[in-house]
Amino acid sequence: MVESRKDRERAERGRLIVGAARELAEAEGWDAVTTRKLAEKVEYSQPVLYSHFKNMDAIAATVALEGFEELAAVLREAVSGAASPPDALRRIARSYLGFAADHPALYDAMFVRRTDLTFGTNETPAPLRAAFDAFHQATEPFAGAEHEALTELFWSSLHGLATLTQGHRLRPTHHEERIDLLIDLIAP
């Protein structure tokens, strides 16, 4: 009984650290997230942080995993009411781009920051696979033998749009036109 309480308390401290990292990153960017600032925010010493996470990259990777879980849920919800396969693609595109715009620091943790998370292998964590599966299912009606490649192309196209939009490199007035063009290329 005492051990399980200690485990619960440790898990709660871990969630507190990750939540604080997310808050700081969303408010000030990842460069502002330091172990010193995190320790102050969660009111634990830096050694306590290091007893939970090896380094800042490990904290950011945990944040990224949470983000992939959230993204997978958003994508599943997006396609749940789709009227047709092209509509499913369009809904996924809009939801993905909306997710990236609404959570820029979380998106950075998932896709921009260096991470030890593995993509596209047997060791890929379940939350990453779940997000990929949502794209994979949506592209299935339009894919032949190159289904995996089409899924990766669709996802990477959306990632490019999200990254360029976040960096203010694209004209905001053409957002919907870009989505329509991408969908028309995949689902003519």
Secondary structure, DSSP 8 states (H G I E B T S, - for coil): -HHHHHHHHHHHHHHHHHHHHHHHHHHH-GGG--HHHHHHHHT--HHHHHHH-SSHHHHHHHHHHHHHHHHHHHHHHHHHT-SSHHHHHHHHHHHHHHHHHH-HHHHHHHHTS------SSTT--HHHHHHHHHHHHHHGGG-STTHHHHHHHHHHHHHHHHHHHHTT-S-GGGHHHHHHHHHHHH--
